[in-house]
């Protein structure tokens, strides 16, 4: 880690080696999420994620407390950057629509009469996400609930902590339940 500090004679060499590691992590994470994009887009996002992760790490070297291996700490940056870039890519190239909500997996196939109600519920949920959440709640909800970004990674990226992210997620879910209930679609609380 010390070799990454400004002025160290091996800084460039060490940063290049770390970038290679981050690029492998980015490709691995993109592979886990295969099907979301491919070809040149995949390469472009992997390289962008590795570059941005490296820049974040170099800017936060003093935040590393040594509670884990340095590479484990660095992996989180690459995973977050991939998640963030995939989410931005998806919203930019294909913003979610009511039809997208219908494609969410459902363990119980709705009966024909329930399909219209389900479409209305999903449309109400999409409106509530867009209009009833604060910017931070929307960012946290979309990252955690829809894009499966790990809470620790999101907390690190937001320069926050787990408890603050959980609080935003809890408040977002509470607001969404209230919005759906007000729209005539009450939701049961689980757990």
C-alpha positions in Angstrom: 0.0 0.0 0.0 2.8 2.4 0.8 4.1 2.0 -2.8 0.8 3.7 -4.0 1.5 6.9 -2.1 2.6 10.0 -4.2 6.3 10.3 -4.5 7.1 6.6 -4.0 9.5 5.5 -6.8 7.4 2.3 -7.5 4.0 4.1 -7.5 3.3 3.9 -11.2 4.4 0.2 -11.4 2.3 -0.7 -8.3 -0.7 1.3 -9.5 -0.5 -0.5 -12.9 -0.4 -3.9 -11.1 -3.4 -2.9 -8.9 -5.3 -1.7 -12.0 -4.8 -5.2 -13.6 -6.2 -6.8 -10.5 -9.2 -4.4 -10.5 -9.8 -5.1 -14.2 -9.9 -8.9 -13.5 -12.4 -8.2 -10.6 -14.5 -6.0 -12.9 -14.6 -8.7 -15.6 -15.5 -11.3 -13.0 -18.3 -9.2 -11.7 -19.6 -8.5 -15.2 -19.5 -12.2 -15.9 -21.6 -12.9 -12.9 -24.2 -10.5 -14.3 -23.9 -11.8 -17.9 -26.7 -11.0 -20.2 -26.9 -7.3 -19.3 -24.5 -6.3 -22.1 -21.8 -7.8 -24.2 -18.9 -7.3 -26.6 -17.4 -3.8 -26.8 -19.7 -2.5 -24.1 -18.5 -5.1 -21.7 -14.9 -4.2 -22.3 -15.6 -0.5 -22.0 -17.4 -0.8 -18.7 -14.8 -3.2 -17.3 -12.0 -0.7 -18.1 -14.0 2.3 -16.9 -14.8 0.4 -13.6 -11.2 -0.5 -13.1 -10.0 3.0 -13.8 -12.6 4.6 -11.5 -12.0 2.1 -8.8 -8.2 2.8 -8.9 -8.8 6.5 -8.7 -11.1 6.1 -5.7 -8.6 3.8 -4.0 -5.7 6.2 -4.5 -7.9 9.0 -3.1 -8.9 7.0 0.0 -5.6 5.3 1.0 -5.8 6.9 4.4 -9.2 5.3 4.9 -7.7 1.8 4.8 -7.6 0.6 8.4 -5.9 -2.7 7.9 -8.9 -4.7 9.1 -8.8 -6.9 6.0 -6.3 -7.6 3.3 -5.6 -4.5 1.1 -6.8 -6.4 -2.0 -10.1 -7.4 -0.2 -10.7 -3.8 0.6 -9.8 -2.8 -3.0 -12.2 -5.4 -4.5 -15.1 -3.6 -3.0 -14.3 -0.5 -5.1 -14.3 -2.5 -8.3 -17.5 -4.3 -7.5 -19.3 -1.1 -6.6 -18.0 0.6 -9.8 -19.3 -2.3 -12.0 -22.7 -2.2 -10.2 -22.9 1.6 -10.5 -22.0 1.6 -14.2 -24.4 -1.2 -15.1 -27.2 0.6 -13.3 -26.4 3.9 -15.2 -26.0 2.0 -18.4 -29.4 0.3 -18.0 -31.2 3.6 -17.1 -29.6 5.5 -19.9 -30.1 2.9 -22.6 -33.4 1.3 -21.4 -35.2 3.2 -18.6 -37.6 0.8 -16.8 -41.2 0.8 -18.1 -44.3 -0.9 -16.9 -43.5 -3.8 -19.2 -40.1 -4.3 -17.5 -41.8 -4.6 -14.1 -44.0 -7.3 -15.5 -41.0 -9.4 -16.3 -39.9 -9.6 -12.7 -39.9 -13.3 -11.7 -43.0 -14.3 -9.8 -43.1 -17.6 -7.9 -46.9 -17.7 -8.3 -48.2 -17.1 -11.8 -51.1 -14.7 -11.5 -54.5 -15.7 -12.7 -55.8 -13.8 -15.8 -57.9 -11.5 -13.6 -54.9 -10.6 -11.4 -52.7 -9.5 -14.3 -54.4 -6.1 -14.8 -54.2 -5.5 -11.0 -50.5 -6.5 -11.0 -49.8 -4.0 -13.9 -51.5 -1.2 -11.9 -49.5 -2.1 -8.8 -46.2 -2.1 -10.6 -47.1 1.2 -12.3 -47.9 2.7 -8.9 -44.6 1.3 -7.5 -42.6 2.9 -10.4 -44.4 6.2 -9.8 -43.7 6.1 -6.1 -40.0 5.3 -6.6 -39.8 8.2 -9.0 -41.9 10.8 -7.1 -42.2 9.9 -3.4 -38.6 9.1 -2.4 -35.9 11.6 -1.7 -32.9 11.5 -4.1 -30.8 9.6 -1.5 -33.6 7.1 -0.7 -34.1 6.5 -4.5 -30.4 6.0 -5.0 -30.1 3.6 -2.0 -33.3 1.7 -2.9 -32.4 1.2 -6.6 -28.8 0.2 -5.7 -29.7 -2.3 -3.0 -33.2 -3.6 -3.9 -33.0 -3.5 -7.7 -29.3 -3.8 -8.6 -28.2 -5.9 -5.6 -25.3 -3.7 -4.7 -24.0 -5.0 -1.3 -24.7 -2.5 1.5 -21.1 -2.3 2.6 -20.0 -1.4 -0.9 -22.7 1.2 -1.2 -21.9 2.7 2.2 -18.2 3.0 1.1 -19.2 4.6 -2.2 -21.6 7.1 -0.5 -18.9 7.9 2.1 -21.4 6.8 4.6 -21.9 3.8 6.9 -24.1 0.7 7.0 -26.5 2.1 9.5 -27.2 5.2 7.4 -27.7 3.1 4.3 -30.1 0.7 6.2 -32.0 3.8 7.6 -32.4 5.2 4.1 -33.5 1.8 2.8 -35.9 1.3 5.7 -37.4 4.8 5.2 -37.7 4.2 1.4 -39.6 1.0 1.9 -41.9 2.6 4.5 -42.7 5.4 2.0 -43.2 3.0 -0.8 -45.6 0.9 1.3 -47.5 4.0 2.3 -47.7 5.3 -1.3 -48.9 1.9 -2.6 -51.6 1.8 0.2 -52.7 5.3 -0.7 -53.0 4.2 -4.3 -55.2 1.3 -3.3 -52.5 -1.4 -3.3 -51.7 -2.2 0.4 -48.6 -4.3 0.9 -48.1 -6.7 3.7 -44.9 -6.3 5.8 -42.7 -9.3 5.9 -40.4 -10.1 8.8 
